[in-house]
Protein backbone atom coordinates (compact mmCIF):
# COMPACT_ATOMS: atom_id res chain seq x y z
CA UNK A 1 0.00 0.00 0.00
CA UNK A 2 1.26 3.49 -0.85
CA UNK A 3 1.98 5.83 2.07
CA UNK A 4 -0.28 8.87 2.64
CA UNK A 5 0.88 11.77 0.42
CA UNK A 6 1.60 14.01 3.41
CA UNK A 7 3.60 11.45 5.37
CA UNK A 8 6.94 13.39 5.33
CA UNK A 9 5.29 16.58 6.62
CA UNK A 10 3.13 14.63 9.10
CA UNK A 11 6.12 12.77 10.52
CA UNK A 12 8.09 15.98 10.86
CA UNK A 13 5.28 17.76 12.73
CA UNK A 14 4.66 14.74 14.99
CA UNK A 15 8.35 14.40 15.90
CA UNK A 16 8.62 18.15 16.59
CA UNK A 17 5.61 17.86 18.92
CA UNK A 18 7.09 14.95 20.88
CA UNK A 19 10.78 16.02 20.81
CA UNK A 20 10.87 19.82 20.56
CA UNK A 21 14.40 20.11 22.01
CA UNK A 22 16.00 17.56 19.69
CA UNK A 23 18.46 19.18 17.23
CA UNK A 24 16.93 19.42 13.75
CA UNK A 25 19.47 21.45 11.77
CA UNK A 26 23.04 22.10 12.81
CA UNK A 27 25.00 24.58 10.72
CA UNK A 28 28.37 26.19 11.34
CA UNK A 29 26.81 29.24 12.95
CA UNK A 30 23.46 28.03 14.28
CA UNK A 31 21.65 25.08 15.82
CA UNK A 32 17.90 24.87 15.39
CA UNK A 33 15.82 22.33 17.29
CA UNK A 34 12.69 20.58 16.05
CA UNK A 35 10.41 22.82 18.12
CA UNK A 36 11.88 26.03 16.71
CA UNK A 37 11.89 24.69 13.15
CA UNK A 38 8.25 23.58 13.43
CA UNK A 39 7.21 27.06 14.62
CA UNK A 40 8.94 28.57 11.59
CA UNK A 41 7.25 26.02 9.29
CA UNK A 42 3.81 26.81 10.76
CA UNK A 43 4.32 30.57 10.54
CA UNK A 44 5.56 30.36 6.98
CA UNK A 45 2.64 28.11 6.08
CA UNK A 46 0.19 30.69 7.46
CA UNK A 47 1.83 33.55 5.56
CA UNK A 48 2.00 31.51 2.31
CA UNK A 49 -1.66 30.49 2.57
CA UNK A 50 -2.63 34.11 3.17
CA UNK A 51 -1.31 34.95 -0.30
CA UNK A 52 -3.31 32.26 -2.08
CA UNK A 53 -4.77 28.82 -1.37
CA UNK A 54 -2.39 26.05 -2.46
CA UNK A 55 0.30 28.60 -3.40
CA UNK A 56 3.26 28.08 -5.72
CA UNK A 57 6.29 29.17 -3.69
CA UNK A 58 9.67 30.07 -5.18
CA UNK A 59 12.30 29.43 -2.52
CA UNK A 60 15.03 32.03 -2.84
CA UNK A 61 17.08 31.05 0.21
CA UNK A 62 20.50 29.52 0.79
CA UNK A 63 20.88 25.93 1.90
CA UNK A 64 19.93 25.86 5.59
CA UNK A 65 17.09 25.70 8.11
CA UNK A 66 15.11 28.61 6.60
CA UNK A 67 15.02 26.94 3.17
CA UNK A 68 14.00 23.58 4.68
CA UNK A 69 11.27 25.33 6.71
CA UNK A 70 10.02 27.07 3.55
CA UNK A 71 9.72 23.70 1.77
CA UNK A 72 7.74 22.16 4.62
CA UNK A 73 5.75 25.40 4.97
CA UNK A 74 4.73 25.31 1.31
CA UNK A 75 3.55 21.71 1.75
CA UNK A 76 1.68 22.62 4.96
CA UNK A 77 -0.05 25.49 3.17
CA UNK A 78 -1.31 22.90 0.67
CA UNK A 79 0.92 24.29 -2.08
CA UNK A 80 4.12 23.37 -3.87
CA UNK A 81 7.55 24.92 -4.23
CA UNK A 82 10.48 25.33 -6.60
CA UNK A 83 13.95 25.85 -5.06
CA UNK A 84 15.93 28.55 -6.86
CA UNK A 85 19.62 27.89 -7.45
CA UNK A 86 21.29 30.90 -5.84
CA UNK A 87 24.66 30.00 -7.33
CA UNK A 88 23.33 30.02 -10.91
CA UNK A 89 23.92 33.17 -12.97
CA UNK A 90 21.22 35.76 -12.51
CA UNK A 91 19.91 35.27 -16.07
CA UNK A 92 19.21 31.61 -15.24
CA UNK A 93 17.51 32.56 -11.98
CA UNK A 94 15.35 35.05 -13.85
CA UNK A 95 14.37 32.26 -16.26
CA UNK A 96 13.25 30.03 -13.36
CA UNK A 97 11.14 32.92 -12.05
CA UNK A 98 9.58 33.48 -15.45
CA UNK A 99 8.86 29.82 -16.12
CA UNK A 100 7.50 28.97 -12.67
CA UNK A 101 5.42 32.17 -12.26
CA UNK A 102 5.24 31.77 -8.49
CA UNK A 103 2.41 33.13 -6.34
CA UNK A 104 5.08 34.34 -3.93
CA UNK A 105 8.84 34.37 -3.41
CA UNK A 106 10.20 33.52 0.03
CA UNK A 107 13.59 34.96 0.87
CA UNK A 108 15.69 36.64 3.58
CA UNK A 109 17.25 40.07 3.50
CA UNK A 110 20.82 38.77 3.07
CA UNK A 111 19.88 36.52 0.10
CA UNK A 112 17.75 39.10 -1.65
CA UNK A 113 19.55 40.89 -4.45
CA UNK A 114 16.43 40.90 -6.61
CA UNK A 115 16.12 39.40 -10.06
CA UNK A 116 17.69 41.10 -13.07
CA UNK A 117 15.24 42.65 -15.49
CA UNK A 118 11.91 41.28 -14.33
CA UNK A 119 11.34 41.70 -10.65
CA UNK A 120 8.74 39.28 -9.36
CA UNK A 121 5.23 40.57 -9.88
CA UNK A 122 4.13 38.52 -6.85
CA UNK A 123 4.46 39.20 -3.09
CA UNK A 124 7.83 38.61 -1.42
CA UNK A 125 7.81 36.97 2.02
CA UNK A 126 10.82 37.77 4.21
CA UNK A 127 11.43 34.77 6.43
CA UNK A 128 12.91 36.97 9.16
CA UNK A 129 10.03 39.46 9.22
CA UNK A 130 7.05 37.18 9.71
CA UNK A 131 4.11 38.61 11.56
CA UNK A 132 0.91 36.94 12.56
CA UNK A 133 0.06 33.56 14.01
CA UNK A 134 1.19 30.07 13.07
CA UNK A 135 -0.91 27.52 11.25
CA UNK A 136 -2.29 24.73 13.47
CA UNK A 137 -2.86 21.98 10.94
CA UNK A 138 -1.98 21.33 7.29
CA UNK A 139 -4.43 22.81 4.79
CA UNK A 140 -6.11 20.91 2.00
CA UNK A 141 -3.35 20.11 -0.45
CA UNK A 142 -2.91 20.08 -4.20
CA UNK A 143 -1.27 17.20 -6.01
CA UNK A 144 2.22 18.67 -6.45
CA UNK A 145 5.02 18.72 -3.87
CA UNK A 146 7.77 20.48 -5.79
CA UNK A 147 9.05 21.45 -9.22
CA UNK A 148 12.78 20.93 -9.77
CA UNK A 149 14.26 22.82 -12.73
CA UNK A 150 16.97 20.92 -14.60
CA UNK A 151 18.96 21.42 -17.81
CA UNK A 152 16.89 21.34 -21.03
CA UNK A 153 18.41 20.57 -24.44
CA UNK A 154 17.07 23.75 -26.07
CA UNK A 155 18.44 25.97 -23.33
CA UNK A 156 15.01 26.27 -21.66
CA UNK A 157 15.21 24.52 -18.26
CA UNK A 158 12.78 21.64 -17.75
CA UNK A 159 10.70 21.79 -14.57
CA UNK A 160 10.19 18.26 -13.24
CA UNK A 161 6.82 18.07 -11.43
CA UNK A 162 6.98 15.75 -8.44
CA UNK A 163 3.67 14.89 -6.80
CA UNK A 164 3.28 14.48 -3.03
CA UNK A 165 2.55 10.81 -3.56
CA UNK A 166 6.00 10.35 -5.16
CA UNK A 167 7.81 12.20 -2.39
CA UNK A 168 6.01 10.16 0.30
CA UNK A 169 6.85 6.89 -1.45
CA UNK A 170 10.51 7.81 -1.77
CA UNK A 171 10.87 9.16 1.78
CA UNK A 172 9.21 6.06 3.26
CA UNK A 173 11.67 3.90 1.34
CA UNK A 174 14.63 6.01 2.56
CA UNK A 175 13.65 5.77 6.26
CA UNK A 176 13.24 2.00 5.89
CA UNK A 177 16.25 1.10 3.79
CA UNK A 178 18.63 3.43 5.58
CA UNK A 179 17.21 2.58 9.04
CA UNK A 180 17.30 6.27 9.99
CA UNK A 181 17.00 7.11 13.71
CA UNK A 182 17.02 10.35 15.74
CA UNK A 183 20.64 9.54 16.65
CA UNK A 184 21.68 9.98 13.02
CA UNK A 185 23.56 13.09 11.96
CA UNK A 186 23.07 13.54 8.23
CA UNK A 187 25.17 15.53 5.71
CA UNK A 188 23.40 18.03 3.46
CA UNK A 189 25.92 18.53 0.69
CA UNK A 190 24.00 18.96 -2.64
CA UNK A 191 22.57 22.33 -3.59
CA UNK A 192 18.86 22.49 -2.70
CA UNK A 193 18.07 23.10 -6.39
CA UNK A 194 19.32 19.55 -7.17
CA UNK A 195 17.08 16.69 -6.29
CA UNK A 196 19.69 14.68 -4.41
CA UNK A 197 19.08 17.17 -1.58
CA UNK A 198 15.51 15.81 -1.29
CA UNK A 199 16.91 12.62 0.22
CA UNK A 200 18.79 14.57 2.90
CA UNK A 201 15.98 16.93 3.79
CA UNK A 202 13.03 14.53 4.01
CA UNK A 203 15.13 11.51 4.97
CA UNK A 204 16.47 13.34 8.03
CA UNK A 205 13.62 15.64 9.07
CA UNK A 206 10.95 12.95 8.62
CA UNK A 207 12.84 10.59 10.94
CA UNK A 208 13.97 12.90 13.74
CA UNK A 209 17.60 12.92 12.61
CA UNK A 210 19.86 15.99 12.65
CA UNK A 211 20.58 17.59 9.28
CA UNK A 212 23.97 19.29 8.83
CA UNK A 213 24.12 21.65 5.82
CA UNK A 214 27.66 21.94 4.47
CA UNK A 215 27.49 25.49 3.21
CA UNK A 216 30.69 26.96 4.57
CA UNK A 217 33.54 27.33 2.07
CA UNK A 218 35.82 25.16 4.23
CA UNK A 219 33.34 22.29 4.50
CA UNK A 220 32.62 22.33 0.79
CA UNK A 221 36.33 22.12 -0.03
CA UNK A 222 37.15 19.62 2.73
CA UNK A 223 33.95 17.59 3.07
CA UNK A 224 35.58 14.57 4.75
CA UNK A 225 36.97 16.88 7.41
CA UNK A 226 33.38 17.94 8.09
CA UNK A 227 32.37 14.30 8.62
CA UNK A 228 34.76 14.06 11.54
CA UNK A 229 34.15 17.54 12.93
CA UNK A 230 30.36 17.28 12.80
CA UNK A 231 30.23 13.59 13.78
CA UNK A 232 28.18 12.66 10.71
CA UNK A 233 26.77 9.13 10.70
CA UNK A 234 25.21 9.36 7.21
CA UNK A 235 26.83 10.73 4.09
CA UNK A 236 24.95 11.35 0.82
CA UNK A 237 26.50 12.85 -2.34
CA UNK A 238 27.45 12.22 -5.93
CA UNK A 239 30.54 9.97 -6.32
CA UNK A 240 32.56 12.96 -7.66
CA UNK A 241 32.76 14.22 -4.08
CA UNK A 242 34.74 11.08 -3.18
CA UNK A 243 37.22 12.10 -5.90
CA UNK A 244 37.46 15.51 -4.27
CA UNK A 245 38.07 13.93 -0.86
CA UNK A 246 40.65 11.61 -2.34
CA UNK A 247 42.53 14.36 -4.16
CA UNK A 248 42.67 16.40 -0.98
CA UNK A 249 44.12 13.38 0.89
CA UNK A 250 41.11 13.41 3.17
CA UNK A 251 39.79 9.91 2.80
CA UNK A 252 41.32 8.72 6.08
CA UNK A 253 39.97 6.35 8.72
CA UNK A 254 40.08 9.22 11.20
CA UNK A 255 37.91 11.49 9.04
CA UNK A 256 35.40 8.76 8.18
CA UNK A 257 35.27 7.35 11.73
CA UNK A 258 31.73 8.52 12.71
CA UNK A 259 30.03 7.18 9.54
CA UNK A 260 27.80 4.12 9.46
CA UNK A 261 26.45 4.59 5.90
CA UNK A 262 27.52 6.35 2.72
CA UNK A 263 24.98 6.63 -0.06
CA UNK A 264 25.66 7.71 -3.65
CA UNK A 265 23.59 8.62 -6.67
CA UNK A 266 23.76 10.68 -9.84
CA UNK A 267 26.72 9.25 -11.72
CA UNK A 268 28.66 6.00 -11.98
CA UNK A 269 30.23 4.77 -8.76
CA UNK A 270 33.44 2.91 -9.58
CA UNK A 271 35.61 0.20 -8.09
CA UNK A 272 38.23 2.89 -7.34
CA UNK A 273 35.72 4.83 -5.24
CA UNK A 274 34.83 1.73 -3.24
CA UNK A 275 38.42 0.66 -2.74
CA UNK A 276 39.35 4.10 -1.44
CA UNK A 277 36.37 4.15 0.95
CA UNK A 278 36.83 0.60 2.23
CA UNK A 279 40.59 1.10 2.65
CA UNK A 280 39.78 3.86 5.11
CA UNK A 281 36.73 2.23 6.71
CA UNK A 282 36.39 -1.51 6.00
CA UNK A 283 33.28 -1.69 8.21
CA UNK A 284 31.23 1.12 6.63
CA UNK A 285 28.20 0.27 4.45
CA UNK A 286 27.85 1.87 1.00
CA UNK A 287 24.60 2.19 -0.97
CA UNK A 288 24.80 2.74 -4.71
CA UNK A 289 21.48 4.16 -5.88
CA UNK A 290 20.35 5.10 -9.36
CA UNK A 291 17.63 7.33 -10.71
CA UNK A 292 16.75 10.60 -12.44
CA UNK A 293 15.07 13.72 -11.06
CA UNK A 294 12.04 12.57 -13.10
CA UNK A 295 11.54 9.58 -10.79
CA UNK A 296 12.15 11.33 -7.44
CA UNK A 297 15.88 11.06 -6.81
CA UNK A 298 16.46 7.29 -7.05
CA UNK A 299 14.68 4.05 -7.88
CA UNK A 300 17.26 1.34 -7.24
CA UNK A 301 19.65 0.45 -4.48
CA UNK A 302 22.58 -1.90 -4.01
CA UNK A 303 24.04 -2.50 -0.54
CA UNK A 304 27.82 -2.90 -0.62
CA UNK A 305 30.29 -3.96 2.03
CA UNK A 306 34.05 -4.50 1.88
CA UNK A 307 33.37 -8.25 1.88
CA UNK A 308 30.77 -8.27 -0.90
CA UNK A 309 31.44 -5.43 -3.31
CA UNK A 310 33.68 -7.29 -5.76
CA UNK A 311 30.73 -9.37 -6.97
CA UNK A 312 28.98 -6.19 -8.16
CA UNK A 313 31.71 -4.45 -10.09
CA UNK A 314 32.13 -4.42 -13.87
CA UNK A 315 33.03 -1.20 -15.76
CA UNK A 316 31.29 0.52 -12.83
CA UNK A 317 29.35 -0.56 -9.75
CA UNK A 318 25.99 -2.30 -10.33
CA UNK A 319 22.80 -0.33 -9.70
CA UNK A 320 20.94 -2.91 -7.61
CA UNK A 321 17.26 -3.80 -7.46
CA UNK A 322 14.31 -1.51 -8.09
CA UNK A 323 12.95 -0.20 -4.83
CA UNK A 324 9.65 -1.72 -3.70
CA UNK A 325 6.69 -0.38 -5.68
CA UNK A 326 8.80 0.77 -8.64
CA UNK A 327 9.38 -1.28 -11.79
CA UNK A 328 12.46 -1.09 -13.94
CA UNK A 329 12.45 -2.60 -17.42
CA UNK A 330 14.96 -2.63 -20.25
CA UNK A 331 13.29 -1.50 -23.45
CA UNK A 332 14.60 -2.83 -26.76
CA UNK A 333 17.99 -1.20 -27.27
CA UNK A 334 19.09 1.15 -30.05
CA UNK A 335 20.29 -0.14 -33.40
CA UNK A 336 23.55 -1.90 -32.79
CA UNK A 337 22.59 -3.17 -29.36
CA UNK A 338 24.17 -6.55 -29.06
CA UNK A 339 22.39 -8.38 -26.31
CA UNK A 340 18.77 -8.73 -25.33
CA UNK A 341 19.94 -8.00 -21.79
CA UNK A 342 20.69 -4.48 -22.97
CA UNK A 343 18.21 -1.66 -23.47
CA UNK A 344 17.00 1.78 -22.43
CA UNK A 345 15.99 1.86 -18.77
CA UNK A 346 12.28 2.59 -18.37
CA UNK A 347 10.91 3.33 -14.93
CA UNK A 348 7.31 3.11 -13.81
CA UNK A 349 5.48 3.45 -10.52
CA UNK A 350 4.43 6.03 -7.95
CA UNK A 351 7.74 7.93 -7.93
CA UNK A 352 7.52 8.94 -11.59
CA UNK A 353 6.94 12.68 -12.11
CA UNK A 354 3.74 14.11 -13.55
CA UNK A 355 5.78 15.49 -16.47
CA UNK A 356 7.55 18.76 -17.24
CA UNK A 357 6.17 22.06 -16.04
CA UNK A 358 4.06 23.68 -18.79
CA UNK A 359 5.87 21.71 -21.49
CA UNK A 360 3.47 19.13 -22.99
CA UNK A 361 5.75 18.39 -25.91
CA UNK A 362 8.77 17.44 -23.79
CA UNK A 363 6.44 15.57 -21.42
CA UNK A 364 4.99 13.50 -24.22
CA UNK A 365 8.44 12.69 -25.57
CA UNK A 366 9.73 11.27 -22.29
CA UNK A 367 6.73 10.12 -20.25
CA UNK A 368 3.97 7.58 -20.87
CA UNK A 369 1.71 5.13 -19.09
CA UNK A 370 1.75 1.41 -18.56
CA UNK A 371 -0.85 -1.01 -17.19
CA UNK A 372 0.45 -3.13 -14.34
CA UNK A 373 -1.62 -5.46 -12.19
CA UNK A 374 -4.82 -3.81 -13.33
CA UNK A 375 -3.55 -0.31 -12.54
CA UNK A 376 -2.32 2.45 -14.83
CA UNK A 377 1.15 3.62 -13.78
CA UNK A 378 3.18 6.57 -15.02
CA UNK A 379 6.28 5.62 -17.00
CA UNK A 380 9.50 7.53 -17.70
CA UNK A 381 11.96 6.69 -20.48
CA UNK A 382 15.31 7.59 -18.90
CA UNK A 383 17.60 7.83 -21.94
CA UNK A 384 20.06 5.59 -20.03
CA UNK A 385 21.31 2.41 -21.64
CA UNK A 386 21.39 -0.40 -19.06
CA UNK A 387 22.77 -3.90 -19.27
CA UNK A 388 22.07 -6.99 -17.21
CA UNK A 389 25.10 -9.16 -16.64
CA UNK A 390 25.73 -11.92 -14.08
CA UNK A 391 22.45 -11.15 -12.33
CA UNK A 392 23.32 -7.45 -11.92
CA UNK A 393 22.14 -4.32 -13.72
CA UNK A 394 24.80 -1.88 -14.92
CA UNK A 395 24.66 1.66 -16.31
CA UNK A 396 26.28 1.65 -19.77
CA UNK A 397 25.94 5.15 -21.21
CA UNK A 398 23.48 7.85 -22.21
CA UNK A 399 21.55 7.47 -25.44
CA UNK A 400 21.28 11.23 -25.97
CA UNK A 401 23.25 14.44 -25.46
CA UNK A 402 22.91 14.59 -21.69
CA UNK A 403 26.18 14.34 -19.73
CA UNK A 404 27.32 14.67 -16.14
CA UNK A 405 30.02 17.18 -15.22
CA UNK A 406 31.33 16.53 -11.70
CA UNK A 407 27.92 15.08 -10.88
CA UNK A 408 25.89 17.93 -12.43
CA UNK A 409 23.39 17.15 -15.16
CA UNK A 410 24.11 19.09 -18.38
CA UNK A 411 22.39 18.98 -21.75
CA UNK A 412 25.06 19.68 -24.38
CA UNK A 413 22.34 21.30 -26.49
CA UNK A 414 21.83 23.89 -23.74
CA UNK A 415 25.51 24.88 -23.96
CA UNK A 416 25.26 25.17 -27.76
CA UNK A 417 22.11 27.29 -27.40
CA UNK A 418 23.97 29.60 -24.99
CA UNK A 419 26.89 29.84 -27.45
CA UNK A 420 24.48 30.84 -30.21
CA UNK A 421 22.91 33.33 -27.80
CA UNK A 422 26.38 34.90 -27.49
CA UNK A 423 26.43 35.50 -31.25
CA UNK A 424 28.28 32.39 -32.39
CA UNK A 425 27.36 31.13 -35.89
CA UNK A 426 27.38 27.44 -35.07
CA UNK A 427 28.89 25.34 -32.31
CA UNK A 428 29.07 21.81 -31.04
CA UNK A 429 29.92 21.01 -27.43
CA UNK A 430 31.18 17.57 -26.50
CA UNK A 431 32.51 15.94 -23.35
CA UNK A 432 36.07 14.63 -23.40
CA UNK A 433 37.51 12.94 -20.30
CA UNK A 434 34.81 14.49 -18.13
CA UNK A 435 35.36 18.06 -19.39
CA UNK A 436 33.30 20.14 -21.80
CA UNK A 437 34.92 21.26 -25.06
CA UNK A 438 33.09 23.62 -27.41
CA UNK A 439 33.98 23.62 -31.11
CA UNK A 440 32.96 27.02 -32.44
CA UNK A 441 32.71 27.90 -36.12
CA UNK A 442 34.81 31.01 -36.75
CA UNK A 443 36.04 31.09 -40.38
CA UNK A 444 36.99 34.75 -40.18
CA UNK A 445 38.90 34.63 -36.92
CA UNK A 446 36.60 36.99 -35.09
CA UNK A 447 35.93 35.10 -31.87
CA UNK A 448 37.94 35.77 -28.72
CA UNK A 449 37.60 32.50 -26.75
CA UNK A 450 38.23 34.13 -23.36
CA UNK A 451 35.63 36.83 -23.99
CA UNK A 452 33.24 34.12 -25.14
CA UNK A 453 33.76 32.12 -21.95
CA UNK A 454 33.10 35.24 -19.89
CA UNK A 455 29.87 35.86 -21.82
CA UNK A 456 28.85 32.24 -21.29
CA UNK A 457 29.43 32.56 -17.56
CA UNK A 458 26.63 35.13 -17.53
CA UNK A 459 24.21 32.59 -19.00
CA UNK A 460 25.30 29.20 -17.73
CA UNK A 461 26.14 27.63 -14.39
CA UNK A 462 29.91 27.49 -13.80
CA UNK A 463 30.03 23.72 -14.44
CA UNK A 464 28.27 24.20 -17.82
CA UNK A 465 30.86 26.63 -19.18
CA UNK A 466 33.23 24.72 -21.53
CA UNK A 467 36.74 24.34 -20.17
CA UNK A 468 38.12 24.75 -23.68
CA UNK A 469 36.87 26.57 -26.75
CA UNK A 470 38.29 25.46 -30.08
CA UNK A 471 37.79 27.70 -33.09
CA UNK A 472 37.15 25.75 -36.27
CA UNK A 473 36.35 26.62 -39.90
CA UNK A 474 33.50 24.13 -40.12
CA UNK A 475 31.88 21.31 -38.18
CA UNK A 476 31.97 17.74 -39.52
CA UNK A 477 28.61 16.27 -40.57
CA UNK A 478 27.48 12.67 -40.23
CA UNK A 479 25.82 10.62 -43.00
CA UNK A 480 22.40 11.99 -42.03
CA UNK A 481 23.63 15.60 -42.13
CA UNK A 482 23.79 16.07 -38.37
CA UNK A 483 26.80 17.62 -36.66
CA UNK A 484 29.10 14.72 -35.86
CA UNK A 485 30.24 15.14 -32.25
CA UNK A 486 31.93 11.73 -32.28
CA UNK A 487 34.13 12.84 -35.20
CA UNK A 488 35.17 15.93 -33.23
CA UNK A 489 36.10 13.82 -30.21
CA UNK A 490 38.04 11.36 -32.38
CA UNK A 491 39.91 14.20 -34.13
CA UNK A 492 40.69 15.88 -30.80
CA UNK A 493 42.06 12.65 -29.41
CA UNK A 494 44.23 12.17 -32.51
CA UNK A 495 45.71 15.61 -32.74
CA UNK A 496 44.30 18.02 -30.20
CA UNK A 497 42.04 19.84 -32.67
CA UNK A 498 40.45 18.78 -35.96
CA UNK A 499 42.59 19.09 -39.06
CA UNK A 500 42.83 22.46 -40.78
CA UNK A 501 41.42 24.51 -37.93
CA UNK A 502 42.86 27.21 -35.79
CA UNK A 503 42.94 26.41 -32.12
CA UNK A 504 42.45 28.61 -29.10
CA UNK A 505 42.54 26.73 -25.88
CA UNK A 506 42.41 28.90 -22.78
CA UNK A 507 43.76 27.75 -19.44
CA UNK A 508 41.35 25.63 -17.52
CA UNK A 509 39.52 27.95 -15.15
CA UNK A 510 38.11 26.75 -11.92
CA UNK A 511 34.38 26.46 -11.27
P1 LIG B 1 19.75 13.67 -12.25
O1 LIG B 1 18.38 13.91 -12.76
O2 LIG B 1 20.59 14.89 -12.19
O3 LIG B 1 19.74 12.89 -10.97
O4 LIG B 1 20.47 12.75 -13.32
C1 LIG B 1 19.94 11.50 -13.65
C2 LIG B 1 20.93 10.74 -14.48
O5 LIG B 1 22.14 10.52 -13.76
C3 LIG B 1 20.45 9.35 -14.84
O6 LIG B 1 19.54 9.35 -15.90
C4 LIG B 1 21.77 8.66 -15.17
O7 LIG B 1 22.21 9.04 -16.45
C5 LIG B 1 22.72 9.27 -14.13
N1 LIG B 1 22.80 8.42 -12.93
C6 LIG B 1 22.07 8.52 -11.81
N2 LIG B 1 22.45 7.61 -10.91
C7 LIG B 1 23.44 6.88 -11.47
C8 LIG B 1 24.23 5.77 -11.04
N3 LIG B 1 24.13 5.24 -9.84
N4 LIG B 1 25.13 5.27 -11.92
C9 LIG B 1 25.26 5.81 -13.15
N5 LIG B 1 24.56 6.86 -13.59
C10 LIG B 1 23.65 7.40 -12.77
Boltz pocket constraint, residues with backbone or C-beta under 6 A from the ligand:
constraints:
  - pocket:
      binder: B
      contacts: [[A, 150], [A, 195], [A, 264], [A, 265], [A, 266], [A, 267], [A, 268], [A, 269], [A, 288], [A, 289], [A, 290], [A, 291], [A, 292], [A, 293], [A, 294], [A, 297], [A, 317], [A, 319], [A, 382], [A, 384], [A, 395], [A, 398], [A, 407], [A, 408], [A, 409]]
      max_distance: 6.0
